[in-house]
Amino acid sequence: MYSMTDLLEAYVSHRAIHALEDRDAWERARMIALYAAAPHTKKKLKATDIVTFNWEKSGTKGTKGNKWTKEEIERLKKEGHPIFK
């Protein structure tokens, strides 16, 4: 039988995987829009000129879209969180 902790970890992992898949789909859509718009402007467009996603905005904690800061990651490692085993 599975414990509630096992079920919660499975749910969190499942949500994280789907969040990454959704993010990947949005990135692809933005690139398609970028290449579709590029021939119609003299300005050299960047992907962020098309749309800036929440995970790219400044002021978010962590690095490169990571939802945890380095200090939080180190604390979780010291606590022996199962994700780091």
C-alpha positions as CSV (number, residue, x, y, z in Angstrom):
1,M,0.0,0.0,0.0
2,Y,1.1,3.5,-0.7
3,S,1.5,6.1,2.1
4,M,0.2,9.6,1.7
5,T,3.8,10.9,1.4
6,D,4.3,8.6,-1.6
7,L,1.1,9.8,-3.2
8,L,2.0,13.4,-2.6
9,E,5.5,13.0,-4.0
10,A,4.0,11.3,-7.1
11,Y,1.5,14.1,-7.5
12,V,4.1,16.8,-7.2
13,S,6.4,15.0,-9.7
14,H,3.5,14.6,-12.1
15,R,2.6,18.3,-11.9
16,A,6.2,19.3,-12.4
17,I,6.6,17.1,-15.5
18,H,3.4,18.6,-17.0
19,A,4.5,22.2,-16.1
20,L,7.8,21.5,-18.0
21,E,5.8,20.1,-21.0
22,D,3.5,23.1,-21.0
23,R,6.5,25.5,-20.8
24,D,8.1,23.7,-23.7
25,A,5.0,24.0,-25.8
26,W,4.8,27.8,-25.1
27,E,8.4,28.2,-26.1
28,R,7.8,26.4,-29.4
29,A,4.8,28.6,-30.1
30,R,6.8,31.7,-29.4
31,M,9.5,30.6,-31.8
32,I,7.0,30.0,-34.5
33,A,5.5,33.5,-34.0
34,L,9.1,34.9,-34.0
35,Y,9.9,33.4,-37.3
36,A,6.5,34.4,-38.8
37,A,7.0,38.0,-37.7
38,A,10.7,38.4,-38.6
39,P,10.3,39.0,-42.4
40,H,7.8,41.8,-41.7
41,T,10.0,44.0,-39.7
42,K,13.4,45.7,-40.1
43,K,14.1,45.4,-36.4
44,K,16.0,42.3,-35.3
45,L,13.5,40.6,-33.1
46,K,14.3,38.6,-30.0
47,A,12.0,35.9,-28.5
48,T,11.1,38.2,-25.6
49,D,9.9,40.8,-28.0
50,I,7.1,38.5,-29.0
51,V,6.1,37.6,-25.4
52,T,7.8,37.5,-22.0
53,F,6.7,34.5,-19.9
54,N,6.3,34.6,-16.1
55,W,9.4,32.3,-15.7
56,E,11.5,34.9,-17.5
57,K,10.5,38.0,-15.6
58,S,13.1,39.6,-13.4
59,G,12.6,39.5,-9.7
60,T,11.7,35.8,-9.6
61,K,13.6,33.9,-7.0
62,G,16.0,31.1,-8.0
63,T,17.9,30.9,-11.2
64,K,16.9,30.1,-14.8
65,G,13.3,29.5,-13.9
66,N,14.1,27.4,-10.8
67,K,11.5,28.0,-8.2
68,W,14.0,27.6,-5.3
69,T,16.9,29.7,-4.3
70,K,20.3,28.2,-3.7
71,E,19.9,28.6,0.0
72,E,16.6,26.7,-0.1
73,I,18.2,23.9,-2.1
74,E,21.1,23.6,0.3
75,R,18.7,23.4,3.2
76,L,16.7,20.7,1.5
77,K,19.8,18.7,0.9
78,K,20.9,19.0,4.5
79,E,17.5,17.9,5.7
80,G,17.8,14.8,3.5
81,H,14.8,15.5,1.2
82,P,14.0,12.5,-1.0
83,I,14.5,14.4,-4.2
84,F,18.3,14.6,-3.5
85,K,18.8,10.9,-2.8
